[in-house]
Amino acid sequence: MRISILYLFLLLTACSTKQQADLIIHHANVYTVDSAFTTVEAFAVKDGKIIATGKSDDILNQYSGKEMVDAKGMAIYPGLIDAHAHFVGYGQSLFAVDLFGCTSMDDVVERVKKFSLAHPDEKWIKGRGWDQNKFPGKAYPSNDTLNTLFPTTPVLLERVDGHAAIANAKALELASVMPGQKLTGGEIETKNGKLTGILIDNAVDLVASKIPPPSKADYEKWLLAAQQKCFTQGLTTITDCGLNYRDVEMIDALQKEGKLNMRLYVMLSDDEENFKRYIDKGPYKTDKLYVKGIKVYADGALGSRGACLLQPYNDKAGWYGFLLRDKKHYDSLAAALANTEFQMCTHAIGDSANREILNIYNKYLKGKNDKRWRIEHAQVINPNDFALFGNTSVVPSVQPTHATSDMYWAAERLGNERIKGAYAYKQLLQQNGWLPLGTDFPVEDISPFKTFLAAVYRRDAKGWPETGFQTENALTKEEAIKGMTIWAAKADFLEKETGSIEAGKKADFIILDKDLMKVDEKDVLATKVIATYSGGKKVY
Ligand SMILES: [Zn+2]
């Protein structure tokens, strides 16, 4: 009798000394992604933060949770971070007709019809991606069917390159476009005295300028839709590369209203108006938003031969591509930003663009430093230039699915020798010992699992090429996971807050049905996110 009373007493005191947590996750296989890549079984969350990690028994003995989740041995990783994407652009694209790959005008019309049925509230129908080179006869289409189907709703569909568009009669009427009308830097196609709807270059703006500027409700619609898709994929932080102050104001407002839960690291576009509002005030930071980057474009893309190369293109004699601005622009911007807390992030694809920017960075950063200036894409690097990253701690920010998308034609542009320095992620990783990974969505798919597949196996979703593309530059599974979590956080100056499951950090984590560290290649893309948590709250 005495013994059992003593036992009861001990049990009661043990219970009363348990610390209260909001959430306990236990019996899981938790990849903390701490510096030793430790795994644990359990962790406790309070006020949106992780307060303890360890063995299930220890955590359950020490803490009592308002909510308890038995993960039944499933794999848990930190919330995934995309180090280079376009979140606002992606949201917009979800409310426009995707016309990429259309093989006829009938095909275009079919997609527009489907879109309008799914989005009956859209005042304007916008679309992008058609290319008449894929249509029978390769001639520009006309707007006849669009006029019949949409007599009262304006429709504007941009060509794949954005340099031409087709508008329906309603849109042309709203813009007061007349048959035979002339303008500088553009063309309005007229046949037999009638408008065909085809607008070239500046003529597109005549109609595009009539689309009402986005309201706050538009932003809400775009960003919440984008957020939902991202949470489904386990993404809890997105780096948006190139926004204007108005985009940032809308994001900030929606986050403060509790509607937008996605964490965002923002690079502001290289624009006077943005600089006026931010540079003197310094970086802007809240719980979910950090505005600290400046996005600059050095050159274009390899596919359209806009990337700036040191030697001519392999498939266009005498053509080097070009820098988008005068070198002085990049130099003076770097000089100005070197005295601020802002991070310079420059898009550079060609080996010449990379060399120019690396030299400018080296000039102002002067040796090892912690300013984390970035080169976005770092796609084609001359063998002599890799060291320019490490010398001044320049961060290469890469997108593994670009390698597996471009590998089909990249050697045609670059030749078999120069391509060895392209998509060279392992060599870039060796420069600083860490490498952030992203997707560049909506240019590529948002899926971080595709990033993992491309980074580790250097093959695409079709399993091509069998031997892998330049596999000497493959990353290990551990490196790929770090690239999508703690290293991506570091590239955004957020590594003290997120990117790993450690006490003191925000409780951003995901539960997966398969363990990425152990899955076979064929199961990578079949991996499902069971749940996504941001700040300790289940958001998917
Ligand atoms: Zn981008």
Residues whose N, C-alpha, C, O or C-beta is under 5 A from the ligand:
A	BS01	ZN	C241 D440
